[in-house]
Amino acid sequence: MIERRFYLETQDGSMDCFSVHPEEGGPFPTVLFYMDAPAIREELRDMARRLASAGYFVLLPNLFYRVGTERNYPFDQAAIRNDPKQRQIMAETMADLTNAKVISDTESMLAYVAREDAATRSTAALGYCMSGQYVVSVMAAFPETFSCGASYYGVRIVTDESDSPHLVVDQIQGKLYLAFAERDHWVPDETLEQIRGLFTGEDKPHRVELYPGTEHGFAFWKRPVYHKDAAERHWERMHQLFRQNLAMAPGWS
């Protein structure tokens, strides 16, 4: 595997990024991997490596670059699980990151990928937790670029705000997969039903799936809520979606 850590210039500054792809057999379809609220850490890089090993160029950006970097965010990454104050600061940091900012960052990422010899323009979006809203938003903002996207226990997909992602779902041309935990206070049952109604139907290619017996965060193996069977299913669904909708490199399909 070939890994790289680098800074990518955006409209708002230098965004630190991590990329990974196989050594041979490219160029590879691109996956833009949008982080969750606890931000950049080795756990996410390991997930990027696992995905890349199946034949993808994976780009993992630090979406909080405007306020900090790994181990130097406004909140203490090691303390958020047990410290309510640190969780509140993390939530405030997340709230300051708007869909418009992520769309702007994505424009810079797509321009970078277009110059990268190891990557093709066959592109997917992937997000967890806070980034569910961003997956929907960028797929709508760049409909001809994103062939597909996957969101796992994504939040703020339906809100009362003017930039709510659900308002632009009709602009999405690619196939979207939205997976949710059975027990998730971030996505109550009434919101999930709204999402089902908005994103699925005879005229829409998207899929909404509930993972029985799970809680928010079930795919992350370092969390107490990790659910092995559901986590492996989430990888299965992801690979199925990407292989059906991305132009895989010869020998990787």
C-alpha positions in Angstrom: 0.0 0.0 0.0 1.1 3.5 -0.7 0.3 6.1 1.9 0.8 9.9 1.9 0.2 12.7 4.4 0.0 16.1 2.9 -1.6 19.5 3.0 -4.2 20.6 0.4 -4.9 24.3 -0.1 -8.5 25.3 0.1 -10.3 28.6 0.1 -10.0 28.7 3.9 -6.4 27.5 4.4 -4.3 24.3 4.4 -6.2 21.1 5.0 -4.2 18.2 6.3 -5.0 15.0 4.4 -4.2 11.3 4.4 -4.4 9.2 1.2 -3.8 5.5 0.6 -4.1 3.2 -2.4 -2.6 -0.2 -3.6 0.9 -0.3 -5.0 -0.1 -1.9 -8.3 -3.0 -2.2 -10.7 -4.1 1.4 -10.8 -5.3 4.0 -11.4 -8.1 3.4 -8.9 -11.6 4.8 -8.4 -11.7 7.5 -5.8 -13.4 7.4 -2.4 -13.6 10.7 -0.4 -13.8 9.5 3.2 -15.5 12.2 5.4 -14.6 11.8 9.1 -16.9 11.6 12.1 -17.1 14.1 14.9 -14.2 12.6 17.1 -12.1 13.6 14.1 -8.8 12.3 12.6 -7.2 9.3 14.4 -5.5 6.0 13.6 -8.8 4.2 13.7 -10.0 6.1 10.6 -6.7 5.7 8.8 -7.0 1.9 9.4 -10.5 2.0 7.9 -9.1 3.9 4.9 -6.4 1.3 4.5 -8.9 -1.6 4.6 -11.0 0.0 2.0 -8.0 0.9 -0.2 -6.8 -2.6 -0.1 -9.9 -3.6 -2.2 -8.8 -1.4 -5.1 -9.5 2.2 -4.2 -7.8 5.5 -3.9 -9.0 6.8 -0.6 -8.7 10.4 0.5 -9.3 11.2 4.2 -9.3 14.9 4.9 -9.3 16.7 8.3 -12.5 18.6 8.1 -11.7 20.4 11.3 -8.5 21.9 9.9 -9.9 25.4 10.3 -9.6 25.0 14.1 -7.0 22.3 14.7 -5.3 19.1 13.9 -5.1 15.6 15.3 -4.4 15.7 19.1 -4.7 19.5 18.8 -8.4 20.2 18.4 -10.4 22.5 20.6 -11.6 19.3 22.4 -9.5 16.5 24.0 -10.0 13.5 21.7 -9.0 11.1 24.4 -11.5 12.5 26.9 -14.7 12.9 24.9 -16.1 9.4 25.9 -16.1 10.2 29.6 -16.0 14.0 29.9 -19.3 15.8 29.2 -17.5 19.1 28.8 -15.2 17.8 26.1 -18.2 16.2 24.3 -19.9 19.6 24.4 -16.9 21.3 22.9 -16.8 18.6 20.2 -20.5 19.2 19.4 -19.9 22.9 19.1 -16.9 22.3 16.8 -19.1 20.1 14.7 -21.9 22.7 14.6 -19.5 25.3 13.2 -18.7 23.1 10.2 -21.4 23.9 7.7 -22.4 22.1 4.6 -21.3 25.0 2.5 -17.8 24.7 4.0 -17.6 21.0 3.3 -18.8 21.5 -0.3 -16.1 24.1 -0.7 -13.5 21.7 0.7 -14.8 19.0 -1.6 -14.2 21.2 -4.6 -10.5 21.4 -3.6 -10.3 17.7 -3.1 -11.8 16.9 -6.5 -9.4 19.3 -8.1 -6.5 17.4 -6.3 -7.8 14.0 -7.4 -8.0 15.2 -11.0 -4.2 15.8 -10.9 -3.4 12.5 -9.1 -2.1 9.8 -11.4 -3.2 7.0 -9.0 -6.8 8.1 -9.0 -9.6 8.2 -11.5 -12.6 10.5 -11.6 -15.0 7.6 -10.9 -15.8 8.9 -7.4 -17.7 7.8 -4.3 -18.5 9.6 -1.0 -18.3 7.8 2.3 -19.2 9.2 5.7 -20.1 8.3 9.3 -22.1 10.1 12.0 -21.7 13.9 11.5 -20.7 13.3 7.9 -23.9 11.7 6.8 -25.2 15.3 6.0 -22.0 16.0 4.0 -22.3 12.9 1.9 -25.8 13.9 0.8 -24.7 17.6 0.3 -21.7 16.9 -1.8 -23.5 14.4 -4.0 -26.1 17.0 -4.7 -23.5 19.8 -5.2 -21.5 17.7 -7.7 -24.1 15.4 -9.2 -22.1 14.5 -12.3 -19.0 13.6 -10.2 -20.3 11.3 -7.5 -21.4 8.0 -8.9 -22.5 6.8 -5.5 -22.2 7.4 -1.7 -22.6 5.7 1.6 -23.6 7.1 4.9 -23.6 5.1 8.2 -25.7 6.4 11.1 -25.5 9.8 9.5 -26.9 12.8 11.4 -28.6 16.1 10.4 -29.7 14.7 7.0 -33.1 16.2 7.7 -33.3 19.5 9.7 -35.4 22.6 9.8 -32.5 24.8 8.5 -32.3 26.3 5.0 -29.2 24.1 4.2 -30.8 20.8 5.2 -29.4 18.1 2.9 -32.8 16.6 2.3 -33.9 19.7 0.4 -31.4 18.9 -2.4 -31.9 15.1 -2.7 -33.6 15.5 -6.1 -30.3 17.0 -7.4 -28.4 13.7 -6.7 -27.7 11.6 -9.8 -25.7 8.8 -8.1 -26.9 6.0 -5.9 -27.0 6.7 -2.2 -27.0 4.1 0.6 -28.1 5.3 4.0 -27.6 2.9 6.9 -28.9 3.5 10.5 -28.6 2.0 13.9 -31.7 0.5 15.5 -31.1 2.6 18.6 -29.9 6.1 17.9 -31.0 9.3 19.8 -29.3 11.3 17.0 -31.8 9.9 14.5 -35.2 9.3 16.2 -37.8 7.1 14.6 -39.8 10.0 13.2 -36.7 11.4 11.4 -35.9 7.9 10.0 -39.4 7.7 8.6 -39.0 11.1 7.0 -35.7 9.9 5.4 -37.4 6.8 4.1 -40.1 8.8 2.5 -37.7 11.4 1.0 -34.9 9.1 -0.2 -36.7 5.9 -1.4 -39.4 5.2 -3.9 -40.0 4.0 -7.4 -38.4 7.1 -8.9 -35.3 7.1 -6.6 -32.4 4.6 -6.8 -31.4 5.1 -3.1 -31.6 2.6 -0.3 -32.2 3.1 3.4 -31.4 0.2 5.8 -31.8 -0.3 9.5 -29.2 -2.5 11.3 -31.0 -4.5 14.0 -29.5 -4.7 17.5 -27.1 -1.8 16.9 -26.4 1.6 18.5 -24.9 4.7 17.0 -21.2 4.1 16.2 -21.5 0.3 15.7 -18.9 0.1 12.9 -16.0 1.5 15.0 -14.2 -1.4 16.7 -12.7 0.8 19.4 -16.1 1.8 20.8 -18.1 -0.1 23.4 -21.1 -0.2 21.0 -19.1 -2.0 18.3 -21.2 -4.8 16.8 -19.0 -7.2 14.8 -21.7 -8.7 12.6 -23.2 -5.4 11.7 -19.7 -3.9 11.1 -18.9 -6.6 8.7 -22.2 -6.2 7.0 -21.5 -2.5 6.6 -18.3 -3.4 4.8 -20.2 -5.8 2.6 -22.8 -3.3 1.7 -20.2 -0.7 1.0 -18.2 -2.9 -1.4 -21.3 -4.0 -3.2 -22.4 -0.4 -3.7 -19.0 0.8 -4.9 -18.3 -2.2 -7.2 -21.7 -1.8 -8.8 -21.3 1.9 -9.4 -17.6 2.7 -9.8 -15.4 1.9 -12.8 -13.0 -0.5 -11.1 -9.4 -0.8 -12.3 -8.7 -3.9 -14.4 -8.1 -6.9 -12.2 -10.0 -5.4 -9.2 -13.6 -5.9 -10.4 
